[in-house]
Amino acid sequence: MYPTDQAPFHPLVNATDPSFNTSALVAAALYALESTGTRIWQGPGSRSVRLCVPGSTAYYAKFGTSDVVAASTDSMLVVGPGPEIFEVSPSQSHVSLFSSTNVTVNITLGVGR
C-alpha cells in the first residue's frame, strides 16, 4: 500500500464538503474538523489539515480536543499568504484559531503533505 503521508496533499475523496471557511475572527474560535456525513477521514492515520489565508495576515492555530484554545503565547504562528499543511492525530478533533485582526481561514481536511 502506498504511504499516503508521503504523497502531495489532496482533500478527502469521500466527503461532500472537505473544506470550509472560518468566519472572520478577532478572538479565539473553535472549529470541529470532522462532521458526520460531511467531512469524515478515511482510515485511522495519515491525517492532514491545510490552513490557507489570502494575503499576509498572521494568526495562531492550535490543534486538540473540544476544549483547545489558541492564544498568542502557546500556539503556532501562521503567516499568509499560501497554505500551511499540518499532520494531526485522530485524537486531535478540533482546531482553535486566534487573531488580533479580522481574518478568514480556509480549512481543508485531507491526506499528504
Buried (B, 14 or more C-beta within 10 A) or exposed (E): EEEBEEBEBBBBEEBEEBBBEBEEBEEBBBBEBBBEEEBBBEEEEBBBBBBBBEEEBBBBBBBBEEEBBBEEEEBEEBEBEEEBBBBBEEEBBBBBBBBEEEBBBBBBBBBBB
